[in-house]
């Protein structure tokens, strides 16, 4: 059966596509309030701004820093801009965010099959591209409302076109597409600059020592990374969304604990969230062939380039699982090579049926691990936000500014569909929280909104007592409470 499938390239592509769509269908139309909700809501909020105000692509704006229309200090906003343009289409609104990511993941899987087919052969390509969609980090972050899936597509496309640009005819079109994809990938996710390492590996494998004098490689780096630098010089003038200044990165990296973070990546993050335990076994078999026996310069540079960049991101990569997403495609390729090799050996074994059953067990263990490891990431939370938009519409007009008690700056404001500010009042002393509210009253805040807990819990919360002494809340559904603000 597998042999027949592998003979038909179209059938392989169809199977890879079906599997990608299947695994990313879970929670496709769900609200943004699952794992990493704060980052997803930030993204959707900026995209909604693109839709409503028709800002040009170079002007991403935020609505969680008061009433002013402020530039967002964020990554290259290609994903958010497309998201905003699609927002009104078919009435899907924020659902387009997940759909774009799923489409990007689908294209990545198909592109990986084409790339692996050339690199590793048809069978390894089929298993590698299929397994890519089953790895935990890709299953989940391949459909979140974040630029990760789009950035990964651009990264793989860059490798694909750069490989093509090194063919004997040296096509300029492939070179230009590789440069453009590198710009998009790194512009969307700055740490993806590590892709320059496998690009150099591809060039070295093809040209050897001539790599040092290959001017088109240097030109590609200057053009693509020059564009990224230009974007960040522009974006850093805005309000913080992602790090755009060097000191913002150093605060997140926590290099004083880097030995701990490295061992955590190796012994926990890689086997649990990226490869799975069954995948580690298969990867070891594939790595023996590709990395050890063949000593392939490209695969060595790709695999270790990704690993070392995760180590270099230290505390940031420890705190954010999605940073490991670039490891998924290279791991999938090595796993695919491992499956192909084990199937070959199993087919020649004396007890063929038992040997093939062992390979099948390792394959089935990958999706089983994924299902068990990340099932809780899909859980929805923050029920108090469900009626926030209705509440804001009932007590205010669109121009009214809110001050919200919320851990993530954009989240409650996004669901209220109002501009304003946010602060984590529950983490402050009552006097400091009261001073923060008074400060924002002076800035023009008309209402304060919070989940009905902590300082806003009835009857003993400090803020509940303060505002309730002045009158009833204008909204109280038992979950969300809104009080008017007066000087």
For each residue, the residues with C-beta under 8 A, 3 or more apart:
1: 4 5
2: 5 6 123 343
3: 6 7
4: 1 7 8
5: 1 2 8 11 12 15 126
6: 2 3 12 122 123 126
7: 3 4
8: 4 5 11 12
9: 12 13 117 122
10: 13 14
11: 5 8 14 15
12: 5 6 8 9 15 16 113 122 125 126
13: 9 10 16 17 110 113
14: 10 11 17 18
15: 5 11 12 18 19 126 130
16: 12 13 19 20 109 110 113 126 129 130 133
17: 13 14 20 21 106 109 110
18: 14 15 21 22
19: 15 16 22 23 109 130 133 134
20: 16 17 23 24 102 105 106 109 110 133 142
21: 17 18 24 25 102 106
22: 18 19 25
23: 19 20 26 133 134 139 142 367
24: 20 21 28 101 102 105 106 133 139 142 143
25: 21 22 28 102
26: 23 143 378
27: 30 34 98 143 378
28: 24 25 95 98 99 102 143
29: 95 98
30: 27 33 34 98 378 380
31: 34 380
32: 37 40 41 44 94 97 145
33: 30 37 380 381 382 385
34: 27 30 31 37 40 377 378 379 380 381
35: 140 144 376 377 378 379
36: 39 40 144 146 322
37: 32 33 34 40 41 381 382 408 411
38: 41 42 407 408 410 411
39: 36 42 43 144 146
40: 32 34 36 37 43 44 97 144 145 146
41: 32 37 38 44 45 145 408 410 411 414
42: 38 39 45 46 241 408 409 410
43: 39 40 46 47 79 80 83 97 145 146 147
44: 32 40 41 47 48 83 94 97 145 414
45: 41 42 48 49 62 63 64 410 413 414
46: 42 43 49 50 60 61 62 72 74 77 80 84 241
47: 43 44 50 51 80 81 83 84 87 94 96 97
48: 44 45 51 52 84 87 94 414
49: 45 46 52 53 55 60 61 62 63 84
50: 46 47 53 54 55 60 77 80 81 83 84 85 87
51: 47 48 54 84 85 87 88
52: 48 49
53: 49 50 61 69
54: 50 51
55: 49 50 59 60 61
56: 59
57: 77 78 81
58: 77 234
59: 55 56 71
60: 46 49 50 55 71 72 74 77 80 81 235 238
61: 46 49 53 55 69 70 71 72
62: 45 46 49 65 70 71 72 238 239 241 410
63: 45 49 410 413 414 419
64: 45 409 410 413 414 419 420 421 422
65: 62 68 70 239 421
66: 70 401 419 420 421 443 444
67: 399 401 419 420 444
68: 65
69: 53 61
70: 61 62 65 66 238 239
71: 59 60 61 62 235 237 238 239
72: 46 60 61 62 77 235 238 239 241
73: 235 236 237 238 239 240 241 242 244
74: 46 60 77 80 235 238 241 242 244
75: 147 187 188 189 190 235 242
76: 184 187 188 228 231
77: 46 50 57 58 60 72 74 80 81
78: 57 81 82 147 150 184 187 188
79: 43 82 83 100 146 147 150 151 188
80: 43 46 47 50 60 74 77 83 84 147
81: 47 50 57 60 77 78 84 85
82: 78 79 85 86 100
83: 43 44 47 50 79 80 86 87 96 97 100 145
84: 46 47 48 49 50 51 80 81 87
85: 50 51 81 82
86: 82 83 89 92 96 99 100
87: 47 48 50 51 83 84 92 93 94 96
88: 51 91 93
89: 86 92 96
90:
91: 88
92: 86 87 89 95 96 99
93: 87 88 96
94: 32 44 47 48 87 97 145
95: 28 29 92 98 99
96: 47 83 86 87 89 92 93 99 100
97: 32 40 43 44 47 83 94 100 101 145
98: 27 28 29 30 95 101 102 143 144 145
99: 28 86 92 95 96 102 103
100: 79 82 83 86 96 97 103 104 149 150
101: 24 97 98 104 105 142 143 144 145 146 148 149 150
102: 20 21 24 25 28 98 99 105 106 142 143 149
103: 99 100 106 107
104: 100 101 107 108 142 149 150 152 153
105: 20 24 101 102 108 109 133 138 142 143 149 152 153
106: 17 20 21 24 102 103 109 110
107: 103 104 110 111 153
108: 104 105 111 112 132 142 149 152 153 156 329
109: 16 17 19 20 105 106 112 113 129 130 132 133
110: 13 16 17 20 106 107 113 114 129
111: 107 108 114 115 153 156 157 160
112: 108 109 115 116 125 128 129 132 156 329 332 333
113: 12 13 16 109 110 116 117 125 126 128 129
114: 110 111 117 118 125 160
115: 111 112 118 119 125 156 159 160 163
116: 112 113 119 120 124 125 128 129 333 336
117: 9 113 114 120 121 122 125
118: 114 115 163
119: 115 116 125 298 299 333
120: 116 117 124 125 128 290 333 336 337 340
121: 117 124 125 340
122: 6 9 12 117 125 126
123: 2 6 126 127 336 339 340 343
124: 116 120 121 127 128 286 333 336 337 339 340
125: 12 112 113 114 115 116 117 119 120 121 122 128 129 336
126: 5 6 12 15 16 113 122 123 129 130 336
127: 123 124 130 131 335 336 339 340 363
128: 112 113 116 120 124 125 131 132 332 333 334 335 336 337
129: 16 109 110 112 113 116 125 126 132 133 332 336
130: 15 16 19 109 126 127 133 134 336
131: 127 128 134 135 279 332 335 336 339 363 366
132: 108 109 112 128 129 135 138 328 329 332
133: 16 19 20 23 24 105 109 129 130 138 139 142
134: 19 23 130 131 138 139 366 367 370
135: 131 132 138 139 274 275 276 279 328 331 332 366 370
136: 139 140 272 273 274 276 369 370 373 374
137: 140 141 273 274 321 322 324 325 327 328
138: 105 132 133 134 135 141 142 325 328
139: 23 24 133 134 135 136 142 370 374
140: 35 136 137 143 144 374 377 378
141: 137 138 144 146 148 149 321 322 325
142: 20 23 24 101 102 104 105 108 133 138 139 148 149
143: 24 26 27 28 98 101 102 105 140 149
144: 35 36 39 40 98 101 140 141 148 149 322
145: 32 40 41 43 44 83 94 97 98 101
146: 36 39 40 43 79 101 141 149 322
147: 43 75 78 79 80 150 151 188 189
148: 101 141 142 144 151 152 189 322 325
149: 100 101 102 104 105 108 141 142 143 144 146 152 153
150: 78 79 100 101 104 147 153 154 184 188
151: 79 147 148 154 155 184 185 188 189 192
152: 104 105 108 148 149 155 156 185 325 326 328 329
153: 104 105 107 108 111 149 150 156 157
154: 150 151 157 158 181 182 184 185 188
155: 151 152 158 159 181 185 192 195 326
156: 108 111 112 115 152 153 159 160 329
157: 111 153 154 160 161 177 178 181
158: 154 155 161 162 178 181 182 185 195 199
159: 115 155 156 162 163 195 198 199 202 302
160: 111 114 115 156 157 163 164
161: 157 158 164 165 174 175 177 178 181
162: 158 159 165 166 174 175 178 199 202 203 220
163: 115 118 159 160 166 202
164: 160 161 167 171 174 178
165: 161 162 170 171 172 174 175 178 216
166: 162 163 170 202 203 206 207
167: 164 170 171 174
168:
169:
170: 165 166 167 175 216
171: 164 165 167 174 175
172: 165 175 176
173: 176 177
174: 161 162 164 165 167 171 177 178
175: 161 162 165 170 171 172 178 179 216 220
176: 172 173 179 180
177: 157 161 173 174 180 181
178: 157 158 161 162 164 165 174 175 181 182 199 220
179: 175 176 182 183 220 223 224
180: 176 177 183 184 224
181: 154 155 157 158 161 177 178 184 185
182: 154 158 178 179 185 186 195 196 199 220 224 225
183: 179 180 186 187 223 224 225 227 228
184: 76 78 150 151 154 180 181 187 188
185: 151 152 154 155 158 181 182 188 189 192 195
186: 182 183 189 190 192 193 195 224 225 228
187: 75 76 78 183 184 190 227 228 231
188: 75 76 78 79 147 150 151 154 184 185 192
189: 75 147 148 151 185 186 192
190: 75 186 187 193 228 232 243
191: 194 309 313 323
192: 151 155 185 186 188 189 195 326
193: 186 190 196 225 228 309
194: 191 197 305 306 308 309 326
195: 155 158 159 182 185 186 192 198 199 305 326
196: 182 193 199 200 221 225
197: 194 200 201 301 302 304 305 309
198: 159 195 201 202 298 301 302 305
199: 158 159 162 178 182 195 196 202 203 217 220
200: 196 197 203 204 211 217 301
201: 197 198 204 205 297 298 299 300 301 302 305
202: 159 162 163 166 198 199 205 206 298
203: 162 166 199 200 206 207 211 214 217
204: 200 201 207 208 211 297 298 301
205: 201 202 296 297 298
206: 166 202 203
207: 166 203 204 210 211 214
208: 204 211
209: 212
210: 207 213 214
211: 200 203 204 207 208 214 217
212: 209
213: 210
214: 203 207 210 211 217 218
215: 218 219
216: 165 170 175 219 220
217: 199 200 203 211 214 220 221
218: 214 215 221 222
219: 215 216 222 223
220: 162 175 178 179 182 199 216 217 223 224
221: 196 217 218 224 225
222: 218 219 225 226
223: 179 183 219 220 226 227
224: 179 180 182 183 186 220 221 227 228
225: 182 183 186 193 196 221 222 228 229
226: 222 223 229 230
227: 183 187 223 224 230 231
228: 76 183 186 187 190 193 224 225 231 232
229: 225 226 232 233
230: 226 227 233 234
231: 76 187 227 228 234 235
232: 190 228 229 235 236 244
233: 229 230 236
234: 58 230 231 237
235: 60 71 72 73 74 75 231 232 238 244
236: 73 232 233 244 245
237: 71 73 234
238: 60 62 70 71 72 73 74 235 241 244
239: 62 65 70 71 72 73
240: 73 243 244 248
241: 42 46 62 72 73 74 238
242: 73 74 75
243: 190 240 248 249 252
244: 73 74 232 235 236 238 240 248
245: 236 248 249
246: 249 250
247: 250 251
248: 240 243 244 245 251 252
249: 243 245 246 252 253 316
250: 246 247 253
251: 247 248
252: 243 248 249 315 316 319
253: 249 250 313 314 315 316
254: 257 258 261 314 315 318
255: 258 314 315
256:
257: 254 260 261 314 315
258: 254 255 261 262 311 314
259: 262 263
260: 257 263 264
261: 254 257 258 264 265 311 314 315 317 318
262: 258 259 265 266 311
263: 259 260 266 267
264: 260 261 267 268 269 318
265: 261 262 268 269 270 307 310 311 317 318 324
266: 262 263 269 270
267: 263 264 270 271
268: 264 265 271 272 273
269: 264 265 266 272 273 274 310 317 318 321 324
270: 265 266 267 273 274 275 280 324 327
271: 267 268 274 275 276 277 279 280
272: 136 268 269 276 277 373
273: 136 137 268 269 270 321 324 373 374
274: 135 136 137 269 270 271 324 327 328 331
275: 135 270 271 279 280 283 327 331 335
276: 135 136 271 272 279 280 365 366 369 370 373
277: 271 272 280 281 365 369
278: 281 282 361 362 363 364 365 366 369
279: 131 135 271 275 276 282 283 331 335 365 366 369
280: 270 271 275 276 277 283 284
281: 277 278 284 285 338 362
282: 278 279 285 286 335 338 339 342 362 363
283: 275 279 280 286 287 331 334 335 338
284: 280 281 287 288 338
285: 281 282 288 289 337 338 341 342
286: 124 282 283 289 290 333 334 335 336 337 338 339 340 341
287: 283 284 290 291 292 303 334 338
288: 284 285 291 292 293
289: 285 286 292 293 294 337 338 341
290: 120 286 287 293 294 296 299 333 334 337
291: 287 288 294 295 296 299 300 303 334
292: 287 288 289 295
293: 288 289 290
294: 289 290 291 299
295: 291 292 300
296: 205 290 291 299 300
297: 201 204 205 300 301
298: 119 198 201 202 204 205 301 302
299: 119 201 290 291 294 296 302 303 330 333 334
300: 201 291 295 296 297 303 304
301: 197 198 200 201 204 297 298 304 305
302: 159 197 198 201 298 299 305 306 330
303: 287 291 299 300 306 307 330 331 334
304: 197 300 301 307 308
305: 194 195 197 198 201 301 302 308 309
306: 194 302 303 309 310 326 327 330
307: 265 303 304 310 311 327
308: 194 304 305 311 312
309: 191 193 194 197 305 306 312 313 326
310: 265 269 306 307 313 317 323 324 327
311: 258 261 262 265 307 308 314 317
312: 308 309
313: 191 253 309 310 316 317 323
314: 253 254 255 257 258 261 311 317 318
315: 252 253 254 255 257 261 318 319
316: 249 252 253 313 319 320 323
317: 261 265 269 310 311 313 314 320 323 324
318: 254 261 264 265 269 314 315
319: 252 315 316
320: 316 317 323
321: 137 141 269 273 324
322: 36 137 141 144 146 148 325
323: 191 310 313 316 317 320 326
324: 137 265 269 270 273 274 310 317 321 327 328
325: 137 138 141 148 152 322 328
326: 152 155 192 194 195 306 309 323 329 330
327: 137 270 274 275 306 307 310 324 330 331
328: 132 135 137 138 152 274 324 325 331 332
329: 108 112 132 152 156 326 332 333
330: 299 302 303 306 326 327 333 334
331: 135 274 275 279 283 303 327 328 334 335
332: 112 128 129 131 132 135 328 329 335 336
333: 112 116 119 120 124 128 286 290 299 329 330 336 337
334: 128 283 286 287 290 291 299 303 330 331 337 338
335: 127 128 131 275 279 282 283 286 331 332 338 339 366
336: 116 120 123 124 125 126 127 128 129 130 131 286 332 333 339 340
337: 120 124 128 285 286 289 290 333 334 340 341
338: 281 282 283 284 285 286 287 289 334 335 341 342
339: 123 124 127 131 282 286 335 336 342 343 359 362 363
340: 120 121 123 124 127 286 336 337 343 344
341: 285 286 289 337 338 344 345
342: 282 285 338 339 345 346 358 359 362
343: 2 123 339 340 346 347 356 359
344: 340 341 347 348
345: 341 342 348 349 355
346: 342 343 349 352 355 356 358 359
347: 343 344 352 355 356
348: 344 345 352
349: 345 346 352 354 355
350:
351: 354 355
352: 346 347 348 349 355 356
353: 356 357
354: 349 351 357 358
355: 345 346 347 349 351 352 358 359
356: 343 346 347 352 353 359 360
357: 353 354 360 361
358: 342 346 354 355 361 362
359: 339 342 343 346 355 356 362 363
360: 356 357 363 364
361: 278 357 358 364 365
362: 278 281 282 339 342 358 359 365 366
363: 127 131 278 282 339 359 360 366
364: 278 360 361 367 368
365: 276 277 278 279 361 362 368 369
366: 131 134 135 276 278 279 335 362 363 369 370
367: 23 134 364 370 371
368: 364 365 371 372
369: 136 276 277 278 279 365 366 372 373
370: 134 135 136 139 276 366 367 373 374
371: 367 368 374 375
372: 368 369 375
373: 136 272 273 276 369 370
374: 136 139 140 273 370 371 377 378
375: 371 372 378
376: 35 379
377: 34 35 140 374
378: 26 27 30 34 35 140 374 375
379: 34 35 376
380: 30 31 33 34 383
381: 33 34 37
382: 33 37 385 411 451
383: 380 386 479
384: 387 388 451 452 479 480
385: 33 382 388 411 412 415 480
386: 383 479
387: 384 390 391 477 479 480
388: 384 385 391 392 412 415 416 417 449 480
389: 392 393 415 416 417
390: 387 393 394
391: 387 388 394 395 416 449 475 477 480 482
392: 388 389 395 396 402 416 417 418 449 482
393: 389 390 396 417
394: 390 391 475
395: 391 392 447 474 475 482
396: 392 393 400 402 418 446 447
397: 400
398: 417 418
399: 67
400: 396 397 418 446 447
401: 66 67 418 419 420 421 443 444 445 446 447
402: 392 396 412 413 416 418 419 420 421 445 446 447 448 449
403: 420 421 422 423 437 440 441 445 447 448 449 485
404: 412 413 416 420 421 422 423 448 449 450
405: 412 422 423 424 425 426 448 449 450 451 454 455 456 463
406: 409 411 412 413 422 423 424 450 451
407: 38 411 424
408: 37 38 41 42 411 422
409: 42 64 406 413 422
410: 38 41 42 45 62 63 64 413 414 422
411: 37 38 41 382 385 406 407 408 414 415 422
412: 385 388 402 404 405 406 415 416 422 449 450
413: 45 63 64 402 404 406 409 410 416 418 419 420 422
414: 41 44 45 48 63 64 410 411 417
415: 385 388 389 411 412
416: 388 389 391 392 402 404 412 413 449
417: 388 389 392 393 398 414
418: 392 396 398 400 401 402 413
419: 63 64 66 67 401 402 413
420: 64 66 67 401 402 403 404 413 440 445
421: 64 65 66 401 402 403 404 440 443 445
422: 64 403 404 405 406 408 409 410 411 412 413
423: 403 404 405 406 428 433 436 440
424: 405 406 407 427 428
425: 405 428 433 436 437 450 454 455 463
426: 405 453 454 455
427: 424
428: 423 424 425 432 433 436
429: 432 433
430: 433 434 455 462 463
431: 434 435
432: 428 429 435 436
433: 423 425 428 429 430 436 437 455 462 463
434: 430 431 437 438 462 463 466
435: 431 432 438 439
436: 423 425 428 432 433 439 440
437: 403 425 433 434 440 441 445 448 463 485
438: 434 435 441 442
439: 435 436 442 443
440: 403 420 421 423 436 437 443 444 445 485
441: 403 437 438 444 445 485 486 487
442: 438 439 487
443: 66 401 421 439 440
444: 66 67 401 440 441
445: 401 402 403 420 421 437 440 441 448 485
446: 396 400 401 402 484 485
447: 395 396 400 401 402 403 474 482 483 484 485
448: 402 403 404 405 437 445 463 467 482 483 485
449: 388 391 392 402 403 404 405 412 416 475 480 481 482
450: 404 405 406 412 425 453 454 455 456 463 480 481
451: 382 384 405 406 454 456 479 480 481
452: 384 456 457 458 476 478 479 480 481
453: 426 450 456 457 461
454: 405 425 426 450 451 457 461
455: 405 425 426 430 433 450 461 462 463 464
456: 405 450 451 452 453 461 463 464 481
457: 452 453 454 460 461 464
458: 452 461 464 468
459: 464 465 468
460: 457 464 465
461: 453 454 455 456 457 458 464 465
462: 430 433 434 455 465 466
463: 405 425 430 433 434 437 448 450 455 456 466 467
464: 455 456 457 458 459 460 461 467 468 481
465: 459 460 461 462 468 469
466: 434 462 463 469 470
467: 448 463 464 470 471 473 483
468: 458 459 464 465 471 472 473
469: 465 466
470: 466 467 483 486
471: 467 468 484
472: 468 476
473: 467 468 476 481 482 483
474: 395 447 482 483 484
475: 391 394 395 449 480 481 482
476: 452 472 473 480 481 482
477: 387 391 480
478: 452
479: 383 384 386 387 451 452
480: 384 385 387 388 391 449 450 451 452 475 476 477
481: 449 450 451 452 456 464 473 475 476
482: 391 392 395 447 448 449 473 474 475 476
483: 447 448 467 470 473 474
484: 446 447 471 474
485: 403 437 440 441 445 446 447 448
486: 441 470
487: 441 442
